[in-house]
């Protein structure tokens, strides 16, 4: 039991020391965790870096497809991160359009009223919502109005089509 505890404590201590030294010394950090490597630059695959990282073109294309990139020409930079992940930075012309590009201002969210924070007395005294029965009584009248408007529109379209012919 004690041997296992000593081994775990030693591993935890070594992890702490390497983390601390990585924060203090950039060279040590690169030695322990590695450096990011550029595999694609301006739509061109850098084959020397692929060889150094033992990364083949098929794996590279698979990573691009995972990121939703169909063609290498769309990529400004493709970076193999030190953690093993793959980052793609698209060329400016191939980036998706953002709200800022369209000149749209920030979206105003619609606030939905809720009963949260209301007391029972406030809820009971609030005006009642329309019941289904009330709505169903008004429905035939509304449908009749819509039908009349559609007839008027149809008549106008017929008149315009007769004038054009």
C-alpha positions in Angstrom: 0.0 0.0 0.0 2.7 2.5 1.0 4.6 1.8 -2.2 1.6 2.7 -4.3 1.1 5.9 -2.3 4.7 6.8 -2.8 4.5 6.2 -6.5 1.4 8.3 -6.8 2.9 11.1 -4.7 6.0 11.1 -6.9 4.0 11.3 -10.1 1.9 14.2 -8.7 5.1 16.0 -7.6 6.7 15.5 -11.0 3.5 16.8 -12.7 3.5 19.8 -10.5 7.2 20.5 -11.2 7.0 20.1 -14.9 3.9 22.4 -15.0 5.7 25.0 -12.9 8.8 24.9 -15.0 6.8 25.1 -18.2 5.2 28.3 -17.0 8.6 29.8 -16.1 10.6 28.7 -19.1 9.3 28.7 -22.7 12.0 26.4 -24.0 11.1 23.8 -21.4 7.4 24.2 -22.3 8.1 23.5 -25.9 10.3 20.5 -25.0 7.5 19.0 -22.9 4.4 19.8 -24.8 5.7 20.7 -28.3 5.1 23.6 -30.6 2.3 24.2 -33.1 3.3 23.4 -36.6 1.9 25.0 -39.8 0.9 22.3 -42.2 -1.0 24.6 -44.8 0.0 28.1 -45.7 -2.1 30.1 -48.2 -3.7 27.1 -49.7 -0.5 25.1 -50.2 0.5 22.0 -48.2 3.9 22.2 -46.6 5.2 18.7 -47.2 8.4 19.1 -45.1 6.3 19.9 -42.0 4.1 16.9 -42.8 7.1 14.6 -42.9 8.5 16.1 -39.6 5.2 15.4 -37.9 4.7 12.0 -39.6 1.3 13.3 -40.9 0.2 12.1 -44.3 -2.0 14.0 -46.8 -5.0 11.7 -46.3 -5.1 12.5 -42.6 -4.7 16.2 -43.4 -7.7 16.1 -45.8 -9.7 14.2 -43.2 -9.1 16.9 -40.7 -10.1 19.5 -43.2 -13.3 17.7 -43.9 -14.0 17.5 -40.2 -13.7 21.3 -40.1 -16.1 21.6 -43.0 -13.5 22.6 -45.5 -13.9 21.0 -49.0 -10.8 22.5 -50.7 -7.3 23.2 -49.5 -7.3 26.5 -51.6 -9.8 27.9 -49.0 -7.3 27.6 -46.2 -5.1 30.6 -45.1 -3.4 28.5 -42.4 -3.8 24.9 -41.2 -2.1 24.4 -37.9 -1.4 21.1 -36.0 -1.6 22.2 -32.4 0.8 21.0 -29.7 -2.2 19.2 -28.0 -2.8 17.2 -31.2 -5.8 19.2 -32.4 -6.1 20.8 -35.8 -7.0 24.4 -36.4 -8.1 25.9 -39.7 -8.1 29.6 -40.5 -9.9 30.3 -43.7 -9.0 32.9 -46.2 -10.9 36.1 -45.8 -12.9 35.5 -49.0 -14.0 32.0 -47.9 -15.0 32.9 -44.4 -18.8 32.8 -43.6 -20.7 36.0 -43.5 -21.2 37.4 -40.0 -23.9 39.8 -38.6 -21.2 42.5 -38.5 -20.4 42.0 -42.2 -24.1 42.6 -43.0 -24.2 45.7 -40.8 -26.7 44.2 -38.5 -26.9 45.6 -35.0 -27.1 43.5 -32.0 -30.2 41.2 -31.7 -32.8 42.4 -29.2 -34.2 39.4 -27.4 -38.0 39.3 -26.9 -38.8 39.0 -23.2 -41.6 36.6 -22.5 -43.7 37.4 -19.5 -43.8 34.7 -16.9 -45.3 34.3 -13.5 -41.9 34.1 -11.9 -41.7 36.5 -8.9 -45.5 37.1 -8.7 -47.4 36.2 -5.5 -50.5 34.0 -5.6 -52.7 37.1 -5.0 -51.1 39.0 -7.9 -51.7 36.0 -10.2 -55.3 35.7 -9.2 -56.0 39.4 -9.7 -54.3 39.5 -13.1 -56.6 39.8 -16.2 -57.5 36.3 -17.4 -56.3 35.1 -20.8 -58.8 34.4 -23.5 -60.2 30.9 -23.2 -60.4 28.5 -26.1 -64.2 28.9 -26.1 -63.9 32.7 -26.6 -61.5 32.2 -29.4 -63.6 29.6 -31.1 -66.6 32.0 -31.1 -64.6 34.6 -33.0 -63.0 32.2 -35.4 -65.9 32.0 -38.0 -66.1 35.8 -38.1 -62.3 36.0 -38.7 -62.4 33.3 -41.4 -65.3 35.1 -43.2 -63.3 38.4 -43.2 -60.3 36.6 -44.7 -62.5 35.0 -47.4 -63.9 38.4 -48.3 -60.4 39.9 -48.6 -59.2 37.0 -50.8 -62.2 37.5 -53.1 -61.3 41.2 -53.5 -57.7 40.3 -54.3 -58.8 37.7 -56.8 -61.1 40.2 -58.5 -58.3 42.8 -58.7 -55.9 40.3 -60.2 -58.6 39.3 -62.8 -59.1 43.0 -63.7 -55.4 43.6 -64.1 -54.9 40.4 -66.2 -57.8 41.4 -68.5 -56.3 44.9 -68.9 -52.9 43.5 -69.9 -54.5 41.1 -72.4 
